[in-house]
Amino acid sequence: MKINGKMNLLLKVSIIIPVYNGANYMREAINSALSQTYKNLEIIVVNDGSNDNGETERIALSYGNKIRYFSKPNGGVASALNLGIKEMSGEYFSWLSHDDIYLPEKIEHQISILSSLSNHSAIIYGGYEVIDHKSKSLYFVRPNEKFSEEKLNISLFPLLRGLIHGCALLIPSKYFREIGLFDETLLSTQDYALWFEFLRIAPIHFDDRILIRSRAHPDQGTHKITIHMQESNELWCGFLKKLTIEEMTIMEGSPYLFLLHTAAFLEINSPYHKARELAESMAKDFLSKIKISVIMPVYNRVNLAIEAIESVLTQTHTNFELIVIDDGSTDDVSQLINKCHEDPRIKYIRKENSGSGSARNLGVKHASGKYIAFLDSDDLFYRNKIETQLKFMEINSLLFSHTSYQRIDWDGNLLEYISSGTFSGYVFPTIITGCPIATPTVMGKTSIFISNKFPENIEVGEDVCLWISISSKHEIGAINLALSKVRINYITTTCFDNKKMLTGLINIASFVLHHKDFSNFTKQVKYLLIHASEIHETLEQTTNNVDNLSNKPRASLIAKIIKSLYRDGLKVTWCKILNRFRILLY
């Protein structure tokens, strides 16, 4: 196998072993390096000014020319590693602490992994085994048991979740030349500080094979360095301040989610309270900077529209714009216009009357927020509606969501709680036969409403048609919590008006039947038609309409439709039922 035209055996690896007063464990470490199955190695041992009466040096010198030995005044592990790096001749760097142990195949296996990758500048890493002072196994750290390989191969992610063990790495030496060496002013965090800089530009590759044994014992440096906590807090705070929006998004889908997860990690896995508080503060600040566009079509009913506006102005999330689309109101709207002029976050746009679908689409064109929420002019938001739903969408990386809601009467009195917020996931095509999503509960990424528009040729059911389109491509998020109040008029509200409901069902059935991507969902359309026929039969019983096509006693319309569906097929039945329904609808 070759890398850049060179055989693997020609790739030299430098194993650097820094040691300070290491007589207790260093023989095991050096022997594990010498026992490597990969032979094109150099082993560099750097004595960092040990004061153990020369015992560390005597052990090192006992290996003769099997190793390269350097001695220097004490300056910390970073200075020892830097001396080794300056002296090394290998194309790859591998760190071995004097109290840790390599498995014999460590270097050969990692070179083999590197050979299989398209990018030979990747940094290779893996899990490790933790042992005690007597080399007894304590436990294994296997990152792939917590995270997917996709996550583990995002360069900065494993570092910022504490998954990197310096001795498990195989690093191209070019990064020391391009970026620099270990910071010798850092006594206990010099490794993570440098890996952070490397991994901002270097690809990383996780391999699940355990290749090192890492020793945990009371004499470790981190236990003795008194400023370790302070230094670690400063390190993590520095990471958070340096990370870009793009880097955080790549790791967790959104900066908000990354910051939340980082705060949780710092709370559970370390006592770095200062860094945790910074992560939490940054998450809150990031969320507050996300702009939401609220789109509200208005047609007359000015008093209710003003009440709806007030419910937006009192939101706990204050970074919003409210786009009021006056769909050709015939009433006096001067009071509404004055209300809109009271707050610079409100935009008032007037257009000729053409329906709520057209009004909402116009609002989308003018929206500048990351997300869009919809509010009908006679409905209301609870104060925490936007904040709660925004957090939910950011945490779950959703493009679209809705919530449960509270029905209220015309005077604002509470009527009933509608638990629609359990309708979630990949709901297509189930959504065709029954969509519980109320428009004033919806929030979605602005981009999704740019690429998916409300049908403007439909006056009843146009919102359901759009939700069907969106759910056919995307997961639907839902919160089973009432965050909106939907006003009910028992005379005009669609769900209580049989004629409107019949119109909506016909519109939705027609939309599905004639959509190029949905026309195969005949079972769902049949359900809609049968439901429509039930409503139609109810309407016929309350009107003076007579079936002029037959003098015989009228059989159940539902039975006729079912018979026609089996006998004539969906399209013929569609034409029959549409012609019959027109008697009542028009």
N, C-alpha and C positions, 0 to 999 in steps of 0.2 A: 504494500500500500504506500502511496506517495502523498506528500504535501508540497505543493509548489515545485514539483519536479524532484524533490528530495525523498529518499527513503526514510521511513520512520527512525531507523537506527542511526541516522545522521543528525537527528534533532537532539541537541544536548540539553539536558535538564540540570539546573543547579538547585540542590537541596541545601538550604541555609538553616543552620541550627544556632540560634543565639542562646547563650547560657550564662547564668549568674549563680554561683554557688550550687552547681548542679550535680555534685558527686552522687547524690542519692538516686537519680533516675537517668542520667545522661548516657550511660552505657546502653540501656535498652533502646533509647532513641537512636543513637549512632548505629547500633547493630541492625535496627530495623531499616535504616537507610542503606546500609551495606548489603542487606539481604534482598534488595529489590531485584525483581526478575528483569527489569529494564536496565541495561548495562551502560548506556551512554550517559553517564552521570558524573557530576562532581559534587562532593560533599564538603561544604564549608562550615566549619565550627568557629564561632566568634565568642571569645571569652570577654564578657563585659565587666572587667575589673573585679573578678571574684575575690573575696577576702577570707577564703577557707583554707588558709595556710598552703596554698598551691595544689590542693587536691583536685580541683577542676582541671587545672592545666596538666597535671600528671596523667589523668585519665585520657585527656585529648591527645597528648603526645604519645601515649601507648599505642595509638593506631598508626603511627608512622605516616608513610606516604599514601595510606588509604583515604586519608582526608586532607583537606587544606585547613590549616589552623592559624587563627589570628587572635591576638590579644590586644586589648585596649583599656584605657581608664574607664571606670564606671560612668555611664551616661544614660542608661535606660535601654529597654529592649528596642526602641526605635533606632537609637544610634547604632546598636549592634547589627540590626537588620540592614541598615543603610551601608555600613562598612562591607557587609557580605555582598550586597547588591553591586557596590562599586567594584568589588574584586571578582564577581562572577563572570563566567564566559558563556554560560548557557543561553539558549534562545527562549527557555521557559524557566520560571521561578516557582519553587515549591518550598514553603515554610514548614519547618518541623520544630515545635517547641521541645526543649530538652527533656520535658517530663511527659511527652506524648509518644505515640508509637504508630508507625506506618505498617499496614499489612503488606506482605511481600509484593503484591501485584499493583500497588497504588499507582505508581508512575506509568507502568506499561498499560494499564487499563485506561487511564485518563488520556494518554497519547492516542490509544486506539479510538476512543470516543471522539477526540479532536479530529482524527483522520476521517471520520465518517461525516463530519459537518461540512457544509458549503463554505462557512466562514471560519477560517483557521486562526482568526484573531480572537475567538471566543474565550472567555474565562470559564473553566470547568469547575464545578463544585458538587458536593453531595452531602449526605447526612454523616453521622458519626456515632461511635459507641463511647459511652462515658464509663470510666473505670475508677477504682479507688486507689489509695496509696499502695496497696498490695497487688495491683493489676487485676483485681476482681471486677467482673462486669457488674455495673449498676443498672444501666438502662441504655436504650438506643434513641437517638434523635433522628426521626425519619420525616423530613418536610413534606414528602408526598402523601403522608397520611392525613395531613391537614389541608393541603392545597393541591389544586390540579397542576399538571405539568405545564400547562399553558401559563398559569400564574407564576410558577417557579422559574420560567424562562423569560420573564419580564425583568430586565436588568436590575433595577433598583428595588424591586419588590421583596426578594428574599432578604436583602440587607435590612430593609426597614421593617421587617417582621422578625428580626433577630435570628435568622436561619443560617447565617454565614459563619462558618468556623474557618479561621484563617488557614489552618493546617490542612483543610480539605480542598483548598484551591490549587489549581494549576494555572499560572498567569503568564501570558506572553511578556517577555522582558521589555518589549518596546514601550509598554505603558509607563514604566519607570522613567524612560528617556523622554517620552512625550508629555507626561503630566508631572512627574516629580517623585520624590522619595517620602518616607514617613516623617511626620512632623515630630522632631525630637523634643519639642516643648510639652508634648502630651505624654503623660506618664502611663495612662491606662487605656486610652481610646485611640491611640495612633493608628491602629489597624482599620477600624471602622471609618475613621476620618479619610483615610486614603482610598479604601474600597469605594466609598461614596463618590469620590472624584473619578475613579476608574469607571464605575458602572454608569456614570452619566453619559459616557461615550462608547463603552465596550459592550458587546453582546455577551450574554451569559448562557450557560447550558447546564441544566441539572441532570445528574446521573444518580440513579437510586441505589447504587452499590455502596455499601459501607466499606471504607478503605482506611480509616484511621481510628485509633483508640485514644480518646482524650481523657487525661487524668484530672480528677477533682481531688484536691487535697488542701489542708489548711495553710500551706506555705506559698500558695499561689499569689502572684503580685497584686491582683485586684483585691485580695483580702487584706493586704498590708498597706496599700496606698491610701492615705487618709483623705485625699481630695478626690477619690474616685467618683463619688456621687455628684459632687459639684461639676467635675469635668464631664461626666456623662450627661448631666442635664444641659450643660452648655453645648455639647456636641449635638444632642437631639434638637435643641432649639435652633441651632445653626442649620441643620438639615431642613427643618420646616420652613425657615425663612428663605433658603436657597431654592427650594423646589419650585418649578414652574407649574402653571395651570395644566399644561400639556403632559408633564411628567406624572402629576397626580391623577389625571384623567386616564392615562394609559394603564396605570396600576390598578385602579378601582372603579373606573367608569365615570367618576365625577370627583372633583376636588373635595366636595362636601363629604362624600362617602369615604374617601381616603382619610380625611382628617378625623372623622368619627372613629373609624377603625384604628387609626394610629393612637388616638386618645385612649381607646379601650385596651389596646396592646400595652401602652405605657402604664396603665393602671394595674393590669393583671400580671404582667411579666416583669415589671421593674418598679422601683420606688422613685422614679424620676417625675416627681409631682409637678415641678416647674414646667417641664416639657409637656406633660399631659395638659396642664392648664392652658398652655399656649395653643396646643392643638384644638382644644375645645373652643377657645376664643376665636381662633382662625376659622373654625367651622361655622360658628354663629355669624361671624362677619361676612363670610363668603355667601351664606344663605341670604343675608340681608341685602346683598348687592344684586341678587337675581331679580330681574324685572318681570312682572306679570302684566299681561294685557288682558283686561276684562272687557268683553264685547257685549253690549246691551242694546238690542233693537228696541225701538219705541214706536208705538202707533197709538196716539191719543192716551187716555188714562194717565194724565200728567201727574196727578197726586201720588198715584202708586209708583210711577217712575222715579219721582223724587225720593220716596221712601226707599226704593231699591238702591238709588245712588248713595244715600246715607249709609246703607249697610256695607257698601264698599269703602267709603271714606273712613269708617271706624275699624277697618281691618288691623289686626296686630302686625301683619306684614305690610309695611308702608311703602315699599318700592313697587308701585304699580302705576299703570295708566288705565283710565276708564274711557273707553271709546263708545260714545252714545250715538247710535245710528237712528236718526229720525226718519222712519220709513213713510214719509209723506203724510204726517198727521194732519187731520182736518180741524182739530180743536185748537184753541189758543195755547201755544207752547211757550209764551214769553216767560212764564215762571220757571219752566224747565231750562230755558236758555240762560236765565239769570243764575240758576243753581249751578249750571255747568261752568259759568264764568267765575265762580267763587274759589275754585281750586285749579291750579295750573296742570294738575295731573289728569284733568278731564278734557277730552276732545269731543266737541259736538259737530256732527256731520249730518246734513239733511240731504235726502234723495227722494226721487219720485217713488210712490208706492209700488212695490213689486214683490212683497212677501218677506218673511223673516229669513229664509234661506239666502236670498239676495243681500239682505242687510248684513247678515253675519259674514258672508263672503267679502263684502266691502270692508267690514271691520278688520278682517284678517289682512287685507291689503295694507291697511294703515297701522297694523300692530308692529311694535318695535321690541316687545318683550321676548324673553326666552321661551316662556310658556303663555298659553292662552286659556282663560277661563270664560265660560259663558254664563250670562245672567239674563233671564227674561224680565221685562220691565215691571211685572206684577209680583215678582218673587224676591227673596231676600237671602243674603249670606249671613251665617253666624260669624261673630267677630274673628274667630280663629280659622275660618274656612281656608283661606289662601295659605296661611302658614303651615297648617297641618297637612294639607294635600301636597304642598310643595316639598316638605320634608319627606313625605311618603314616596314621592316620585323620584327625588334625588337618591334616597337610600336604596330604592329598588331599581334604579336606572330604567324607568318606564317612559314610554312615549305617550301613553294615554291612560287616564284613570277616571273613575267616577266614585261617588259615595252614596250611602243611604241618605234619606231626607225626611223631613217632617212636613206633613201636609197641614196647611192652615186655611181658615175660611177667609172670606172677603174682608173681615174686620181684623184679621191677624190672630185669631184664636187658634190654639193648637187642636188639631183633629186626630191624626194618627201618624204613627211612625212607620215608614216604608223601608223595610230591610233589603234594599236593592244592592247594598254593598257587599253581598256575598257572591255576586255574579262576576267571576273573574277568571283569568287564565286565557287559554286559547278557546274561545267560546264559539267560534265559527265552525259549522253552520247552525248550531243550536240557536244562535241569536235571531235567525230569520223567523223562527216560529214563535218567539216571545222575547222581546227586548225590554228589560226593566230600567234601562238607563234614562234618567231624567236630565235634560240638557243643562239646567242650572247647577248640576253636580259635577259637570265634566271639566277636566283640565287636561291639556295635552301640549306637547312640544309645538311651537309655532310652525316648524317645518312640516309636521304631519297634516296641518290644515292648509298649508300651501299646496301640497301635492294631492290632497283629498278635499274636495269642495262639497258644500251643501248643494243638492240638486235644486236649481232655481225654477224648474217647471212644475214643482210639487209644492202645494201649500200645506198639506197635512201629511205627516209622516216623513218629511224631508230629513229630520234629524236622525231618525232610525235608519234610514237608507245610508246616511253617512257613517253611522256607527257600524253597520254591516260591512261597508267597504273597508273601514279601518281594521275591524276585527279579523277580516279575511287575511290580513298581512301581519298583524301585530298582536302581541299579548295585551290583554286588558287588565289593568290594575283596579282594585276596588278596596274601599275602606267602609267597613260596616259601622259607620258612625254618621249620624245626621249632622251635616255641615251646611245645609241649605234648607230654606223654608219655601215650599212650593204652594202657591195659592190655588185653591180649588173653588171653582164656580160650578155648582151642580147643573147649571143650564148650558154653559158654554165650554167647560173643560172637556177635552176630547174623550177622556176615559169614562165620562158620564153622559156623553152625547152620542147616542147610537149612530146618528147620521155621520158625525165626524169620524167616529171609530171605523165605520164601514168604509168611508172615503180613505182613511189612512191605510186600512188593510189592503184595499184595492191598489192604492199607490205603491205600497211596499211590494206586493205580489208582482205588480207590473214592472217595478224597478228590477227585481231579482230575475224575473222571467226574460227580460230583454237585455240584461247585462251580459256582456260577452264572456265574463269569467264565472257567472253564477247560474247560467241557464240549465245546467245539469242537475241542479238541486230541486228536482221536481217534487220530491217527497215533502219538502218544506213549503213549497208553493201550494201544494194540495191542502196542506194543513191550514194555510192562510185562507184559501178559498172556502173550505168547509166552515171555518170560524166566521168568515164573512157571511156565508149563507145563513148561519144561525141568527146573526144580527139582522140580516135582511128579512128573515121570516118574522122576527119580532116587530120590525118596522111595519111590515105588511099588515100585521094583526092590529096595529094602532092607526091605520089609515084607511081610506076608502078605495085604495087601489084594488082593481079586479084583474085577475089573470085572463086577458082576452084571448089567449092562445088556446084555451081549452074550456069547454062547458062541463067537463067531468069534475068531480070533486078533486080539489088540489091535493096531490100527494106531497109528502114532506120534501121541501126543497133540498134538504141535505141528502136525502136518498137519491134524488135526481142527479145531484152533482156527483155523488160517489159512483152511480151507475154510468154516467157520462164519462167520468175519468177512466174507468175500466174499459168502456166500449169504444170511446172516440179519442181518448188521449187528452193530454193536458192542454194543448193549444186550442183545439176545437172547443173544449169545455170553457176555456178562458174567454173565448169570443161570446159564447152563449151567456155566461154569467155576467159578463161586462154589459152586454146589451140589456139584460134584465135589470141589473142594478141601476142603470141610468134612469129608469122610471122614477126611482126614489131620490137619486142624488142630484138630478138636474131639473 
